Amino acid sequence: MIKVEFLGPIAKAPVEMEAATLADVSAKLKEDSTLTQWLDKCAVALNDTMVNDLSTALKDGDRVSILPPVCGG
Amino acid sequence: MELYSGSLDTKEIFGRWLDEQADSNYGAYISFVGTIRAEDDIEALSFDIYEPVLQQWFDAWQERAKAVGAVVKMAHAIGDVPVHTSSYVSAVFSPKRRVALELIDAFVEDFKANAPIWKYDVKNGERIYAADRSTAMDGAGLLA
C-alpha cells in the first residue's frame, strides 16, 4: 500500500492505494473527477524527492506527493 | 534557510546574515526583498510551504553557489503576510560582484518557478489560491 498526498490548494485528504509504479497511481487518480483540473499542472515527489518517470517503481509504505503550480515570494 | 510564521523582520535577518559573514572575506553581498503590494483589494497574501522539498531545492542551490565560491541565503514567511510587509528575502555572498549579481538573478527566478510554495490572496478574511500567478513546476503533468 502506498499513500498519495495532495499539497497546497488542492485541499483533498490523502488516499491510500495499491500501486506498483507511478503509472498505476496515474491511472487511479484519473478516475477521480475532483482531480481532473489538477493533474496536467502538477509535479510529483516520491518520498520528498521530485520524480519525472512514470515507470518509477513503488514499494509498500512509499509516499507520493502531488505539487500544484507554485508562486513563492 | 529560514521559515517564519507571518511577516519577516528584514532588518534583523539582513543584519544577522551580514554579521555572520563579517570575517568571511566576501567582497559582494547582494540582497533581495519581496514586499506585499496593496493591489486588487487584498489585505494580505498567505503562503503554504512544503518544507522537505523546499529544503532539497535550497540545498541544491547551496551546492551550486559553493561551486563558484558563493553562499546563498533565504527566508520565507508561512501563513498570512499583510500588505507593505515582507514575505521573502534572499541574498548572495561572493568574493566578487559579478558572481553574486548573476546568482541572485538565477536563484530568485528559479525560486519563483520551482520552490514548493503556494500563494493565496486574502480578501475579507478568505484565502483565494493565486492560480493565475502560479507556475507549474518542472516535470508537471507526469500523471495526466
Backbone of each chain as ProteinMPNN parsed JSONL, in Angstrom:
{"seq_chain_A": "MIKVEFLGPIAKAPVEMEAATLADVSAKLKEDSTLTQWLDKCAVALNDTMVNDLSTALKDGDRVSILPPVCGG", "coords_chain_A": {"N_chain_A": [[0.846, -1.193, 0.0], [0.549, 2.219, -0.835], [0.811, 5.757, -0.143], [-0.895, 8.652, -1.179], [-0.512, 12.08, -1.248], [-1.935, 15.358, -1.294], [-0.904, 18.518, -2.067], [-0.833, 21.989, -0.901], [-3.184, 24.091, -2.53], [-4.946, 22.097, -3.416], [-6.465, 20.781, -1.581], [-7.422, 18.217, -0.646], [-8.01, 15.169, 1.004], [-5.457, 12.798, 2.004], [-4.915, 9.758, 0.105], [-4.91, 6.167, 0.154], [-3.488, 3.474, -1.687], [-3.063, 0.514, -3.773], [-0.224, 0.175, -5.7], [2.133, -0.411, -8.223], [3.805, 1.057, -9.788], [4.4, 4.52, -10.75], [2.793, 4.919, -12.922], [0.583, 3.348, -12.366], [-0.467, 4.808, -10.253], [-1.16, 7.132, -11.602], [-3.196, 6.143, -13.297], [-5.162, 5.481, -11.418], [-5.672, 7.927, -10.141], [-6.728, 9.388, -12.207], [-9.277, 8.508, -12.34], [-10.641, 9.965, -10.558], [-12.762, 12.546, -10.473], [-12.527, 14.992, -9.201], [-9.926, 15.646, -9.447], [-9.367, 16.251, -12.023], [-8.919, 18.851, -13.016], [-6.422, 19.341, -12.031], [-4.284, 17.446, -12.502], [-2.763, 17.71, -14.931], [-1.234, 19.909, -14.423], [0.345, 19.444, -12.295], [3.313, 18.642, -10.461], [5.371, 15.891, -9.254], [6.399, 14.235, -6.309], [8.355, 11.642, -4.85], [8.54, 10.204, -1.825], [9.516, 12.675, -0.941], [11.371, 13.426, -2.866], [11.758, 14.886, -6.025], [10.259, 13.509, -8.956], [10.329, 12.199, -12.338], [9.526, 10.157, -13.983], [7.284, 7.892, -15.23], [7.536, 5.165, -15.004], [8.709, 4.685, -12.625], [9.353, 2.619, -9.914], [7.336, 1.525, -7.168], [7.179, 0.927, -3.619], [5.916, -0.835, -0.758], [4.576, 1.367, 1.625], [5.563, 3.684, 0.53], [5.444, 7.221, -0.197], [3.681, 9.411, -2.115], [3.711, 12.64, -3.377], [1.65, 15.251, -4.543], [2.168, 18.096, -6.337], [0.905, 21.175, -6.862], [0.775, 24.092, -9.169], [3.176, 26.662, -8.381], [3.963, 29.613, -6.415], [6.035, 31.345, -4.965], [7.385, 33.906, -2.774]], "CA_chain_A": [[0.0, 0.0, 0.0], [1.256, 3.495, -0.834], [-0.046, 6.882, 0.24], [-0.798, 9.816, -2.062], [-0.959, 13.292, -0.549], [-2.208, 16.466, -2.207], [-0.356, 19.678, -1.356], [-1.291, 23.341, -1.2], [-4.599, 24.43, -2.727], [-5.799, 21.004, -3.905], [-7.433, 20.604, -0.487], [-8.007, 16.876, -0.708], [-7.398, 14.3, 2.014], [-4.591, 11.77, 1.423], [-5.554, 8.479, -0.201], [-4.016, 5.018, 0.106], [-3.827, 2.604, -2.818], [-2.066, -0.453, -4.23], [0.346, 0.656, -6.963], [3.497, -0.921, -8.424], [4.58, 2.131, -10.423], [3.674, 5.788, -10.822], [1.762, 4.791, -13.954], [-0.616, 2.839, -11.675], [-1.024, 5.944, -9.496], [-1.793, 7.994, -12.595], [-4.457, 5.533, -13.747], [-6.169, 5.558, -10.342], [-6.054, 9.323, -9.877], [-7.539, 9.876, -13.339], [-10.675, 8.106, -12.12], [-11.222, 10.904, -9.584], [-13.129, 13.753, -11.238], [-12.114, 16.208, -8.487], [-8.512, 15.915, -9.773], [-9.239, 16.493, -13.459], [-8.362, 20.179, -13.283], [-5.106, 19.485, -11.416], [-3.195, 16.513, -12.831], [-1.867, 18.155, -16.008], [-0.414, 21.044, -13.963], [1.023, 19.098, -11.036], [4.551, 17.875, -10.405], [5.243, 14.733, -8.369], [7.55, 13.842, -5.498], [8.278, 10.328, -4.219], [9.265, 10.299, -0.545], [10.076, 14.034, -0.884], [12.303, 13.697, -3.968], [10.999, 15.103, -7.263], [10.417, 12.418, -9.92], [9.912, 12.557, -13.697], [9.416, 8.956, -14.8], [6.081, 7.124, -14.865], [7.861, 3.763, -14.724], [9.317, 4.611, -11.295], [8.76, 1.546, -9.112], [6.907, 1.896, -5.817], [7.17, -0.179, -2.665], [4.986, -0.66, 0.359], [4.923, 2.455, 2.531], [6.003, 4.886, -0.192], [4.571, 8.399, -0.103], [3.698, 10.203, -3.342], [3.144, 13.97, -3.147], [1.184, 15.926, -5.755], [2.505, 19.506, -6.104], [0.278, 22.07, -7.864], [1.605, 25.252, -9.551], [3.724, 27.365, -7.223], [4.221, 31.055, -6.524], [6.622, 31.852, -3.734], [7.879, 35.275, -2.806]], "C_chain_A": [[0.89, 1.255, 0.0], [0.264, 4.598, -0.483], [0.182, 8.031, -0.747], [-1.329, 11.023, -1.313], [-0.997, 14.461, -1.527], [-1.846, 17.775, -1.503], [-1.045, 20.982, -1.755], [-2.788, 23.428, -1.434], [-5.484, 23.273, -3.174], [-6.854, 20.633, -2.854], [-8.179, 19.276, -0.579], [-7.271, 15.995, 0.298], [-6.514, 13.254, 1.337], [-5.382, 10.496, 1.125], [-4.495, 7.377, -0.202], [-4.454, 4.116, -1.034], [-2.725, 1.569, -3.025], [-1.548, 0.046, -5.57], [1.784, 0.163, -7.062], [4.409, 0.136, -9.036], [3.771, 3.426, -10.372], [2.597, 5.765, -11.902], [0.463, 4.263, -13.333], [-1.292, 3.961, -10.895], [-1.768, 6.87, -10.447], [-3.155, 7.438, -12.996], [-5.537, 5.687, -12.681], [-6.618, 6.992, -10.098], [-6.925, 9.883, -10.994], [-9.016, 9.494, -13.186], [-11.4, 9.087, -11.198], [-11.505, 12.239, -10.278], [-12.713, 15.044, -10.523], [-10.667, 16.589, -8.827], [-8.296, 16.29, -11.234], [-8.55, 17.822, -13.761], [-6.921, 20.312, -12.791], [-3.991, 18.675, -12.077], [-2.246, 17.022, -13.912], [-0.96, 19.302, -15.585], [0.483, 20.668, -12.787], [2.31, 18.31, -11.263], [4.41, 16.824, -9.297], [6.54, 14.51, -7.598], [7.292, 12.461, -4.92], [9.154, 10.38, -2.973], [10.114, 11.573, -0.492], [11.185, 14.318, -1.894], [11.496, 13.817, -5.259], [11.295, 13.973, -8.251], [9.799, 12.81, -11.261], [9.633, 11.347, -14.578], [8.232, 8.108, -14.318], [6.399, 5.671, -14.525], [8.537, 3.588, -13.364], [8.589, 3.573, -10.437], [8.42, 2.041, -7.71], [6.955, 0.667, -4.925], [6.236, 0.168, -1.509], [5.47, 0.47, 1.279], [5.404, 3.717, 1.848], [4.949, 5.994, -0.083], [4.755, 9.231, -1.37], [3.017, 11.531, -3.054], [2.808, 14.623, -4.475], [1.316, 17.429, -5.512], [1.906, 20.394, -7.196], [1.175, 23.259, -8.183], [1.935, 26.157, -8.371], [3.87, 28.87, -7.491], [4.74, 31.576, -5.19], [6.971, 33.33, -3.872], [6.849, 36.314, -2.464]], "O_chain_A": [[1.863, 1.333, 0.749], [-0.951, 4.402, -0.519], [1.32, 8.338, -1.101], [-2.45, 11.006, -0.804], [-0.198, 14.539, -2.46], [-2.417, 18.101, -0.462], [-1.728, 21.072, -2.776], [-3.576, 22.909, -0.644], [-6.694, 23.463, -3.301], [-7.97, 20.231, -3.182], [-9.409, 19.233, -0.589], [-6.049, 16.072, 0.423], [-6.793, 12.86, 0.205], [-6.373, 10.191, 1.788], [-3.331, 7.623, -0.519], [-5.646, 4.003, -1.32], [-1.609, 1.718, -2.526], [-2.334, 0.312, -6.479], [2.562, 0.295, -6.117], [5.623, 0.12, -8.833], [2.599, 3.421, -9.995], [1.609, 6.495, -11.818], [-0.628, 4.678, -13.725], [-2.518, 4.064, -10.87], [-2.866, 7.337, -10.143], [-4.146, 8.168, -13.032], [-6.689, 5.987, -12.996], [-7.801, 7.247, -9.874], [-7.764, 10.752, -10.756], [-9.888, 10.083, -13.824], [-12.624, 9.043, -11.073], [-10.578, 12.97, -10.627], [-12.562, 16.081, -11.169], [-10.229, 17.703, -8.538], [-7.179, 16.609, -11.639], [-7.704, 17.905, -14.651], [-6.261, 21.302, -13.103], [-2.869, 19.165, -12.202], [-1.04, 16.791, -13.823], [-0.017, 19.639, -16.301], [1.29, 21.481, -12.335], [2.387, 17.44, -12.13], [3.465, 16.857, -8.508], [7.633, 14.587, -8.159], [6.166, 12.136, -4.544], [10.366, 10.576, -3.064], [11.266, 11.554, -0.06], [11.867, 15.337, -1.793], [10.657, 12.967, -5.558], [12.438, 13.531, -8.372], [8.882, 13.629, -11.327], [9.515, 11.488, -15.795], [8.185, 7.67, -13.168], [5.62, 5.012, -13.835], [8.897, 2.473, -12.989], [7.373, 3.639, -10.258], [9.13, 2.871, -7.143], [6.798, -0.466, -5.381], [5.834, 1.317, -1.326], [6.64, 0.51, 1.659], [5.633, 4.726, 2.514], [3.757, 5.744, 0.094], [5.856, 9.698, -1.659], [1.893, 11.566, -2.552], [3.591, 14.557, -5.423], [0.677, 17.981, -4.616], [2.364, 20.36, -8.338], [2.219, 23.432, -7.554], [1.108, 26.391, -7.49], [3.894, 29.319, -8.637], [4.002, 32.162, -4.399], [6.863, 33.915, -4.949], [7.152, 37.507, -2.458]]}, "seq_chain_B": "MELYSGSLDTKEIFGRWLDEQADSNYGAYISFVGTIRAEDDIEALSFDIYEPVLQQWFDAWQERAKAVGAVVKMAHAIGDVPVHTSSYVSAVFSPKRRVALELIDAFVEDFKANAPIWKYDVKNGERIYAADRSTAMDGAGLLA", "coords_chain_B": {"N_chain_B": [[18.482, 28.22, 5.342], [15.522, 29.815, 6.284], [12.398, 29.744, 7.914], [9.453, 31.488, 8.73], [6.662, 32.255, 10.819], [4.308, 34.346, 9.569], [4.974, 37.885, 8.763], [8.308, 38.894, 7.725], [11.14, 39.946, 9.653], [12.946, 41.986, 8.23], [15.204, 43.666, 8.576], [16.476, 42.627, 10.82], [17.129, 40.068, 9.873], [18.769, 40.529, 7.557], [20.802, 42.001, 8.772], [21.833, 40.166, 10.606], [22.731, 38.143, 8.868], [24.762, 39.559, 7.568], [26.465, 40.021, 9.766], [27.165, 37.387, 10.362], [28.81, 36.728, 8.256], [30.894, 38.402, 8.478], [33.639, 38.074, 8.741], [34.345, 36.563, 6.585], [35.525, 37.282, 4.252], [34.166, 37.93, 1.905], [33.576, 39.845, -0.976], [31.281, 40.869, -2.038], [27.846, 41.442, -1.346], [24.656, 40.788, -1.996], [21.312, 41.619, -1.786], [17.814, 40.651, -1.743], [14.505, 41.711, -1.477], [11.203, 40.748, -1.039], [8.193, 42.365, -1.088], [4.849, 42.717, 0.052], [2.5, 44.025, -2.079], [-0.089, 46.516, -2.067], [-2.849, 45.757, -3.749], [-5.62, 45.028, -5.893], [-7.469, 45.016, -3.825], [-6.57, 43.397, -1.73], [-5.953, 42.179, 1.612], [-3.851, 40.899, 2.613], [-1.237, 38.577, 1.673], [-1.098, 35.014, 1.641], [0.677, 32.064, 2.59], [1.443, 28.674, 1.836], [3.802, 26.136, 2.554], [5.837, 23.455, 1.424], [7.969, 21.946, 3.241], [9.991, 19.773, 3.192], [10.666, 19.328, 0.43], [11.28, 21.912, -0.331], [13.578, 22.334, 1.206], [15.354, 20.539, 0.008], [15.5, 21.66, -2.54], [16.696, 24.103, -1.879], [19.12, 23.221, -0.762], [20.352, 22.147, -3.035], [20.801, 24.478, -4.459], [22.563, 25.696, -2.718], [24.798, 24.094, -3.051], [25.327, 24.622, -5.738], [26.025, 27.304, -5.56], [28.264, 27.129, -3.925], [30.076, 25.93, -5.618], [30.981, 28.031, -7.12], [32.23, 29.543, -5.311], [30.504, 30.96, -3.673], [27.789, 31.934, -1.404], [24.392, 31.219, -0.8], [21.424, 32.615, 0.615], [18.248, 32.407, 2.25], [14.985, 33.458, 3.371], [11.62, 32.818, 4.273], [8.122, 33.535, 4.611], [5.438, 31.865, 6.35], [1.967, 31.331, 6.207], [-0.239, 34.155, 6.872], [0.641, 37.327, 5.448], [0.636, 40.641, 5.864], [-0.189, 43.476, 3.7], [2.426, 45.631, 2.541], [4.372, 44.582, 4.095], [7.057, 42.167, 4.451], [7.49, 39.067, 2.725], [9.445, 37.46, 1.774], [12.906, 37.059, 1.654], [16.149, 37.098, 0.189], [19.62, 36.387, -0.401], [22.945, 36.787, -1.677], [26.28, 35.995, -1.077], [29.503, 36.643, -2.286], [32.906, 36.291, -3.516], [33.481, 38.243, -5.493], [31.667, 40.828, -7.328], [30.386, 40.089, -9.788], [29.729, 37.329, -9.873], [27.897, 37.234, -7.75], [25.852, 38.955, -8.656], [24.911, 37.571, -10.922], [24.138, 35.154, -9.772], [22.087, 35.88, -7.944], [20.061, 36.638, -9.621], [19.502, 34.22, -11.089], [18.905, 32.551, -8.942], [16.659, 33.734, -7.635], [14.803, 33.719, -9.728], [14.55, 30.951, -10.275], [13.586, 30.196, -7.834], [11.017, 31.35, -7.918], [9.914, 29.7, -9.846], [10.19, 27.017, -9.044], [10.261, 26.544, -6.244], [8.538, 24.894, -3.687], [5.992, 26.428, -2.881], [2.916, 27.872, -2.073], [0.677, 30.398, -2.991], [-1.788, 32.636, -1.737], [-4.394, 34.997, -2.15], [-5.638, 37.208, 0.333], [-8.765, 38.142, 1.108], [-11.308, 39.867, 2.665], [-10.884, 38.22, 4.83], [-10.786, 35.714, 3.685], [-9.042, 33.015, 2.103], [-7.751, 32.887, -1.128], [-6.647, 30.951, -3.699], [-3.884, 31.85, -5.686], [-4.127, 31.239, -8.568], [-3.772, 32.19, -11.209], [-1.339, 33.475, -11.128], [0.475, 31.564, -10.655], [2.986, 29.044, -11.275], [3.508, 26.088, -13.093], [5.492, 23.459, -11.842], [8.81, 22.234, -12.787], [8.577, 19.31, -14.701], [5.871, 18.958, -14.41], [2.613, 17.531, -14.925], [3.105, 14.87, -15.188], [1.451, 12.776, -14.278], [-0.802, 13.049, -15.746]], "CA_chain_B": [[17.109, 28.547, 5.002], [14.765, 30.151, 7.484], [10.961, 29.905, 7.692], [8.846, 32.22, 9.839], [5.212, 32.44, 10.807], [3.974, 35.759, 9.353], [5.928, 38.795, 8.114], [9.726, 38.782, 8.083], [11.86, 41.093, 10.213], [14.011, 42.028, 7.221], [16.431, 44.304, 9.083], [17.159, 41.675, 11.7], [17.674, 38.961, 9.076], [19.903, 41.005, 6.758], [21.881, 42.39, 9.684], [22.441, 38.946, 11.16], [23.494, 37.486, 7.795], [25.996, 40.342, 7.408], [27.348, 39.758, 10.914], [27.673, 36.005, 10.28], [29.835, 36.621, 7.213], [31.75, 39.586, 8.62], [35.055, 37.728, 8.612], [34.472, 35.53, 5.543], [36.281, 37.846, 3.126], [33.365, 38.112, 0.685], [33.611, 41.229, -1.431], [29.962, 41.314, -2.508], [26.657, 40.957, -0.633], [23.503, 41.32, -2.72], [20.093, 41.167, -1.117], [16.539, 40.835, -2.432], [13.36, 41.732, -0.557], [9.869, 40.711, -1.639], [7.235, 43.054, -0.216], [3.459, 42.547, -0.41], [1.927, 45.28, -2.572], [-1.535, 46.687, -1.921], [-3.488, 45.778, -5.064], [-6.808, 44.165, -6.001], [-8.209, 44.995, -2.551], [-6.153, 42.347, -0.794], [-5.49, 42.588, 2.943], [-2.594, 40.189, 2.854], [-1.054, 37.325, 0.959], [-0.89, 33.921, 2.58], [1.557, 31.08, 1.956], [1.697, 27.307, 2.304], [5.131, 25.675, 2.134], [6.159, 22.053, 1.671], [9.358, 22.155, 3.664], [11.02, 18.788, 2.78], [11.119, 19.556, -0.949], [11.928, 23.231, -0.351], [14.933, 22.188, 1.755], [16.189, 19.904, -1.031], [15.726, 22.675, -3.583], [17.662, 25.074, -1.369], [20.423, 22.554, -0.61], [20.946, 22.048, -4.372], [21.298, 25.817, -4.782], [23.74, 25.961, -1.882], [25.901, 23.4, -3.722], [25.628, 25.357, -6.972], [26.728, 28.528, -5.152], [29.566, 26.732, -3.38], [30.951, 25.616, -6.75], [31.573, 29.275, -7.627], [32.791, 30.266, -4.171], [29.494, 31.862, -3.111], [26.816, 31.411, -0.438], [23.045, 31.776, -0.953], [20.622, 32.631, 1.848], [16.86, 32.815, 2.025], [13.988, 33.316, 4.427], [10.271, 32.974, 3.731], [7.017, 33.519, 5.569], [4.35, 30.895, 6.266], [0.728, 31.95, 6.708], [-0.64, 35.472, 6.365], [1.615, 38.419, 5.456], [-0.12, 41.848, 5.485], [0.399, 44.365, 2.688], [3.531, 46.518, 2.926], [5.39, 43.875, 4.872], [7.86, 41.295, 3.596], [7.249, 37.619, 2.796], [10.571, 36.694, 1.218], [14.19, 37.73, 1.442], [17.246, 36.209, -0.16], [20.881, 37.113, -0.543], [24.121, 36.042, -2.123], [27.629, 36.484, -0.762], [30.525, 36.038, -3.152], [34.166, 37.046, -3.45], [33.411, 39.419, -6.37], [30.277, 41.187, -7.596], [29.764, 39.504, -10.971], [29.135, 36.048, -9.484], [26.728, 37.494, -6.901], [24.793, 39.531, -9.485], [24.336, 36.528, -11.764], [23.491, 34.137, -8.931], [20.838, 36.352, -7.339], [19.079, 36.589, -10.703], [19.118, 32.832, -11.338], [18.362, 31.983, -7.701], [15.309, 34.268, -7.401], [13.913, 33.255, -10.797], [14.261, 29.53, -10.065], [12.724, 30.172, -6.65], [9.639, 31.609, -8.348], [9.426, 28.626, -10.707], [10.295, 25.644, -8.534], [10.172, 26.352, -4.792], [7.177, 24.407, -3.415], [5.296, 27.407, -2.043], [1.632, 28.234, -2.697], [0.275, 31.757, -2.601], [-3.223, 32.914, -1.707], [-4.839, 36.344, -1.793], [-6.547, 37.246, 1.483], [-9.777, 39.19, 0.946], [-12.392, 39.672, 3.653], [-10.526, 37.101, 5.694], [-10.843, 34.448, 2.963], [-7.854, 32.698, 1.295], [-8.096, 32.527, -2.503], [-5.435, 30.494, -4.383], [-3.473, 32.746, -6.771], [-3.906, 30.295, -9.666], [-3.315, 32.844, -12.433], [0.054, 33.922, -10.974], [1.292, 30.42, -10.263], [3.729, 28.386, -12.359], [3.675, 24.641, -12.944], [6.902, 23.13, -11.579], [9.465, 21.364, -13.772], [8.075, 17.934, -14.646], [4.422, 18.929, -14.179], [1.81, 16.798, -15.9], [3.558, 13.473, -15.257], [0.373, 11.815, -14.011], [-2.004, 13.387, -16.541]], "C_chain_B": [[16.301, 28.758, 6.281], [13.295, 30.334, 7.118], [10.343, 30.515, 8.94], [7.339, 32.224, 9.696], [4.918, 33.93, 10.667], [5.14, 36.551, 8.787], [7.359, 38.621, 8.615], [10.237, 40.081, 8.694], [13.112, 41.27, 9.356], [15.304, 42.622, 7.765], [17.211, 43.354, 9.986], [17.845, 40.601, 10.877], [18.903, 39.421, 8.288], [21.088, 41.38, 7.64], [22.615, 41.182, 10.233], [23.262, 38.237, 10.092], [24.816, 38.225, 7.56], [26.98, 40.043, 8.53], [27.985, 38.375, 10.809], [28.834, 35.891, 9.298], [30.889, 37.725, 7.339], [33.223, 39.272, 8.363], [35.315, 36.727, 7.484], [35.205, 36.008, 4.303], [35.509, 37.865, 1.815], [33.378, 39.59, 0.309], [32.257, 41.775, -1.827], [28.859, 40.661, -1.692], [25.468, 41.603, -1.309], [22.234, 40.73, -2.125], [18.868, 41.443, -1.984], [15.439, 40.779, -1.385], [12.076, 41.681, -1.372], [8.87, 41.296, -0.653], [5.827, 42.932, -0.805], [2.89, 43.907, -0.811], [0.421, 45.311, -2.315], [-2.136, 46.788, -3.313], [-4.66, 44.805, -5.037], [-7.535, 43.99, -4.664], [-7.812, 43.86, -1.614], [-5.756, 42.962, 0.544], [-4.095, 42.041, 3.203], [-2.428, 39.143, 1.761], [-0.819, 36.248, 2.009], [-0.149, 32.808, 1.857], [1.501, 29.732, 2.665], [3.066, 26.902, 1.774], [5.232, 24.177, 2.38], [7.655, 21.971, 1.959], [10.34, 21.074, 3.194], [11.55, 19.028, 1.371], [11.778, 20.928, -1.082], [13.372, 23.121, 0.151], [15.859, 21.542, 0.724], [16.507, 20.882, -2.147], [16.805, 23.657, -3.123], [19.057, 24.454, -1.233], [21.129, 22.431, -1.971], [21.508, 23.404, -4.795], [22.547, 26.16, -3.966], [24.977, 25.302, -2.513], [26.331, 24.156, -4.987], [26.418, 26.631, -6.649], [28.147, 28.204, -4.687], [30.571, 26.488, -4.5], [31.594, 26.863, -7.346], [32.032, 30.172, -6.463], [31.815, 31.179, -3.452], [28.618, 31.14, -2.085], [25.461, 32.04, -0.761], [22.295, 31.644, 0.366], [19.174, 32.916, 1.463], [16.042, 32.657, 3.29], [12.624, 33.546, 3.793], [9.24, 32.873, 4.85], [6.07, 32.361, 5.291], [3.105, 31.566, 6.852], [0.543, 33.354, 6.167], [0.462, 36.521, 6.519], [0.894, 39.685, 4.978], [0.599, 42.679, 4.433], [1.428, 45.289, 3.338], [4.486, 45.891, 3.924], [6.019, 42.817, 3.96], [7.571, 39.813, 3.836], [8.493, 36.805, 2.439], [11.801, 37.572, 1.166], [15.204, 36.668, 1.023], [18.493, 37.057, -0.354], [21.951, 36.173, -1.068], [25.37, 36.762, -1.629], [28.596, 35.844, -1.747], [31.8, 36.878, -3.084], [34.112, 38.328, -4.279], [31.982, 39.617, -6.866], [29.628, 40.405, -8.727], [29.062, 38.187, -10.639], [27.86, 36.289, -8.68], [25.566, 38.044, -7.724], [24.114, 38.463, -10.341], [23.577, 35.494, -10.929], [22.166, 34.628, -8.362], [19.73, 36.327, -8.381], [18.582, 35.151, -10.898], [18.417, 32.219, -10.127], [16.92, 32.451, -7.483], [14.345, 33.78, -8.478], [13.565, 31.769, -10.625], [13.395, 29.338, -8.826], [11.265, 30.353, -7.062], [9.065, 30.409, -9.106], [9.328, 27.271, -10.02], [10.312, 25.468, -7.024], [8.727, 25.962, -4.452], [6.447, 25.272, -2.382], [4.028, 27.824, -2.785], [1.106, 29.522, -2.087], [-1.241, 31.916, -2.7], [-3.423, 34.406, -1.462], [-5.722, 36.224, -0.556], [-7.469, 38.447, 1.308], [-10.934, 38.887, 1.889], [-12.14, 38.428, 4.503], [-10.514, 35.75, 5.002], [-9.58, 34.254, 2.129], [-8.287, 32.227, -0.081], [-6.795, 32.199, -3.245], [-5.131, 31.387, -5.584], [-3.14, 31.93, -8.015], [-3.289, 30.982, -10.886], [-1.895, 33.367, -12.341], [0.997, 32.763, -10.676], [1.862, 29.718, -11.491], [3.819, 26.892, -12.078], [5.161, 24.335, -12.788], [7.47, 22.279, -12.714], [8.922, 19.94, -13.612], [6.573, 17.835, -14.438], [3.705, 18.171, -15.289], [2.171, 15.331, -16.004], [2.397, 12.492, -15.14], [-0.859, 12.054, -14.88], [-2.167, 12.432, -17.723]], "O_chain_B": [[16.392, 27.977, 7.228], [12.976, 30.999, 6.132], [10.659, 30.12, 10.062], [6.807, 32.2, 8.587], [5.25, 34.704, 11.565], [6.157, 35.987, 8.383], [7.593, 38.253, 9.766], [9.822, 41.172, 8.304], [14.189, 40.78, 9.695], [16.389, 42.133, 7.448], [18.439, 43.284, 9.927], [18.998, 40.254, 11.136], [19.954, 38.782, 8.343], [22.238, 41.108, 7.296], [23.843, 41.164, 10.319], [24.369, 37.776, 10.37], [25.86, 37.599, 7.375], [28.17, 39.838, 8.29], [29.163, 38.192, 11.114], [29.731, 35.067, 9.478], [31.676, 37.95, 6.42], [33.961, 40.103, 7.833], [36.38, 36.113, 7.433], [35.476, 35.218, 3.399], [36.105, 37.824, 0.738], [33.213, 40.465, 1.158], [32.081, 42.987, -1.944], [28.926, 39.472, -1.382], [25.278, 42.816, -1.218], [22.099, 39.515, -1.979], [18.873, 42.332, -2.835], [15.439, 39.909, -0.514], [11.885, 42.479, -2.29], [8.714, 40.802, 0.463], [5.644, 43.032, -2.018], [2.808, 44.824, 0.006], [-0.252, 44.281, -2.339], [-1.954, 47.798, -3.992], [-4.677, 43.867, -4.241], [-8.138, 42.948, -4.406], [-8.617, 43.412, -0.798], [-5.291, 44.1, 0.611], [-3.284, 42.639, 3.91], [-3.364, 38.858, 1.014], [-0.393, 36.538, 3.127], [-0.322, 32.624, 0.653], [1.508, 29.645, 3.892], [3.444, 27.284, 0.666], [4.774, 23.678, 3.408], [8.485, 21.932, 1.05], [11.459, 21.426, 2.819], [12.757, 18.94, 1.142], [12.724, 21.093, -1.854], [14.278, 23.738, -0.41], [17.012, 21.947, 0.581], [17.634, 20.933, -2.642], [17.711, 23.998, -3.882], [20.057, 25.096, -1.553], [22.346, 22.59, -2.058], [22.568, 23.472, -5.418], [23.462, 26.822, -4.454], [26.065, 25.878, -2.51], [27.52, 24.308, -5.268], [27.353, 26.992, -7.364], [29.1, 28.912, -5.012], [31.757, 26.792, -4.364], [32.631, 26.773, -8.003], [32.197, 31.382, -6.614], [32.226, 32.069, -2.708], [28.691, 29.923, -1.919], [25.375, 33.25, -0.973], [22.499, 30.699, 1.128], [18.91, 33.588, 0.467], [16.352, 31.843, 4.16], [12.483, 34.367, 2.886], [9.454, 32.227, 5.876], [5.917, 31.928, 4.149], [3.18, 32.275, 7.856], [1.101, 33.705, 5.127], [1.125, 36.606, 7.553], [0.572, 39.79, 3.794], [1.819, 42.607, 4.286], [1.315, 45.668, 4.504], [5.31, 46.579, 4.526], [5.562, 42.603, 2.837], [7.429, 39.362, 4.973], [8.585, 35.62, 2.756], [11.742, 38.704, 0.687], [15.131, 35.511, 1.437], [18.424, 38.282, -0.457], [21.874, 34.952, -0.926], [25.492, 37.981, -1.751], [28.518, 34.644, -2.011], [31.774, 38.03, -2.649], [34.615, 39.369, -3.856], [31.176, 38.687, -6.832], [28.443, 40.083, -8.648], [27.934, 37.956, -11.072], [26.852, 35.619, -8.904], [24.42, 37.647, -7.518], [22.89, 38.45, -10.472], [22.513, 35.02, -11.326], [21.206, 33.858, -8.305], [18.581, 36.025, -8.057], [17.377, 34.9, -10.874], [17.456, 31.463, -10.271], [16.05, 31.635, -7.177], [13.194, 33.461, -8.18], [12.412, 31.378, -10.81], [12.57, 28.426, -8.773], [10.387, 29.612, -6.618], [7.869, 30.132, -9.018], [8.473, 26.46, -10.375], [10.372, 24.332, -6.554], [7.792, 26.634, -4.887], [6.306, 24.917, -1.211], [4.066, 28.096, -3.985], [1.09, 29.712, -0.871], [-1.883, 31.403, -3.616], [-2.708, 35.01, -0.662], [-6.466, 35.254, -0.411], [-7.037, 39.599, 1.35], [-11.468, 37.778, 1.899], [-13.064, 37.69, 4.844], [-10.26, 34.733, 5.648], [-9.09, 35.202, 1.515], [-9.081, 31.295, -0.208], [-5.938, 33.068, -3.402], [-6.01, 31.653, -6.404], [-1.996, 31.93, -8.469], [-2.392, 30.43, -11.524], [-1.291, 33.678, -13.368], [2.192, 32.972, -10.467], [1.304, 29.786, -12.586], [4.162, 26.477, -10.971], [5.993, 24.882, -13.513], [6.728, 21.684, -13.496], [8.826, 19.436, -12.493], [6.047, 16.73, -14.301], [4.138, 18.172, -16.442], [1.602, 14.614, -16.827], [2.371, 11.479, -15.839], [-1.851, 11.335, -14.76], [-3.116, 12.563, -18.496]]}, "name": "protein", "num_of_chains": 2, "seq": "MIKVEFLGPIAKAPVEMEAATLADVSAKLKEDSTLTQWLDKCAVALNDTMVNDLSTALKDGDRVSILPPVCGGMELYSGSLDTKEIFGRWLDEQADSNYGAYISFVGTIRAEDDIEALSFDIYEPVLQQWFDAWQERAKAVGAVVKMAHAIGDVPVHTSSYVSAVFSPKRRVALELIDAFVEDFKANAPIWKYDVKNGERIYAADRSTAMDGAGLLA"}
